[in-house]
Amino acid sequence: MVPKIHKRGTRTLGLLAYLYGPGKAEEHTDPHLVASWGHAAPDPGRHPTVTLKQLQQLLDQPVHALPDDRQPKKHVWHLSVRNAATDRHLTDDEWAEAARRMVAAAGIDDPELGAGCRWVAVRHADDHIHILATLVREDGRKPRLNNDAVRVQAEARLLEAELGLDRCLNPGDGTAAKRPASAERHKATRQGRTRTAREELRETVRQAAAGAASEAELFARLTAAGVLVRTRTAPSGDLLGYKVALADDLNKDGEPVYYPGSKLAPDLSLPRIRDRWSDRQPPGRTGEHAGPSGPARARRRASAALWQAVLVMDGAEDVVAAGYIAAAGEILDALAQTSAAHTRSELREAAAVFERATRSHVRAVRGHDRALRQAARDLVYSGPVAERGEDGAMTAMVIDMVFFLVTAAAHWHARKEHAQQAAAARLAADHLRLAYRAAATQPMAVLALRGRSLALPVLHRQRARLREALPHLAGQVLAEPGWAALAATLADAEAAGHDTAALLADVAARRELASAEQISDVLVWRLRQAADLPADAQTMPLPGGPGQRPARPANGPAGQGPQRGGRR
């Protein structure tokens, strides 16, 4: 149930004409009252002799009873309350009860406070109602509407549960990005867009800000993305703000419709973007890591930065943890821009939904997150990645690492009772699972093939190391499809001179494994990160030495081809 308070107006009759009219696209059916002040307002939708003008006069009567100089300039209050498409259709009586509770919660007409304002609730569709009220009480006083939007949202959460609706939203805290208005959505539909201009611009600005180090760089990225940018400066020449527009999103006069950054999202205002640079140590220079092997190197560095953030999240101060979470959003935005086609869609969805998790009432202190912001910058300037080879393998590794930081963010928000942010982080993690599966299939298959080709002494030794390091998990890991890939990774680490049992115990202990669908997959990437092993196993010689007889397959029947690597 989504209540939305619209801009206050001056024409009661005009709003009534819309509510009882056919709608902009003939979508209104059977307009009628479901509730009103005093339960006795005449209904033009049910009684042909009642006119809209008569209803308007009754609603405006307390307003006109005041002297002209005491009448509010904008006296019309308008609230729409809409259910999700998956919710059952409420009866008129249920909508009436919802309307009475909404006006009481808002302060329009609370029976416990005496005579309230006059109001009506009109239903002209199955899934929503509109409430119109005039903002003078029966006793001539004005209603107290401070935080009316917050109060009606809280009441909606109670009604969702009591009415047994399918879609129950999480309570908000006022830090969410502004939702597109209905006029914006209708305009997008007419223009054939799947998203409104506001939503497209929000994503574009967010991606342009990922790892950016100055206003000039931010605006250059926006211009390169085809966005129109206007800046606002003080008489002194200091930059005060900016606004952006899509070139083909025009108003009725044929001019571009500009949105200030703060109207796209609270943290996209120029002062909030500048907060990201508050450590006064801007990230590295543009193009520093570009080049043929740039994408893989950038992803390895990002994996290292993400893993360090995961390790310190639980013990960090709240303001520092909030900074890590905000920087994780920049990493996701950078990955979404540079990922290969087979992972791009899920990474874009993960970045879009995680945006809600990057803001709360805990104001992020930036500076500690510099390594993450540098990683985001490296990812942007390293360019697009290939689907296979080292690029593809490193993509799987970095998605694995960012999954755990996003999961840590969900736990942190849940502990702080940030319901919307925790839900957004969990949803982002779901998209990252799907992106990981797409990215990991080929590199895990290569590793599994190498694992099945290990010499028997090498394979037996890796099993023993696993049982020594993780006695309580060894049985589960050995039964997983990813064990062959893990065996190859342990052999690679051993060949590089590592004590594999100690290394395995260390990476397993550093962070929980409960959220993993396949523990072996998680250990593969943690080991390859910790031991600094190439992510693409094809670049490494087969452990065990020449001329040694390979073992029978580490998983599955003899002769079975590489199995798909599973994950979380």
Buried (B, 14 or more C-beta within 10 A) or exposed (E): BBBBBBEBBEEBBEBBEBBBEEEEEEEBEEBBBBBBBEEEBBBBBEEEEBEBEBBBEBBBEBBEEBEEEEBBEEBBBBBBBBBBEEBEEBEBEBBBBBBBBBBBBBBBBBEEEEBBBBBBBBBBBEBBBBBBBBBBBBEEBEBEBEEBBBBBBBBBBEBBEEBEBEEBBBEBBEBBBEEBBEEBBBBBEEEEBEBBBBBBBBBBBBBBBBBBBEBEBBBBBBEEBEBBBEEEEEEEEEBEBBBBBBEEBBEEEEEBBBBBBBBBBBBBBBEBBBBBBEEEEBBEEBEBBBEEEBBBBBBBBBBBBBBBBBBEBEEBEBEBBBBBBBBBBBBBBBBBBBBBEBBBBBBBBBBBBBBBBBBBEBBBBBBBBBBBBBBBBBBBBBBEBEBBBBBBBBBBBBBBBBBBBBBBBBBBBBEBEBBBBBBBBBBBBBBBBBBBBBBBBBBBBBBBBBBBBBBEEBBEBBBEBBBBBBEEBBEBBBEBBBBBBBBBBBBBBBBBEBEBBEBBBBBBEBBBBEBBBBBBBBBBBBBBBBBEBBBBBBEBEBBBEEEBEBBEBBBBEEEEEBBBBBBB
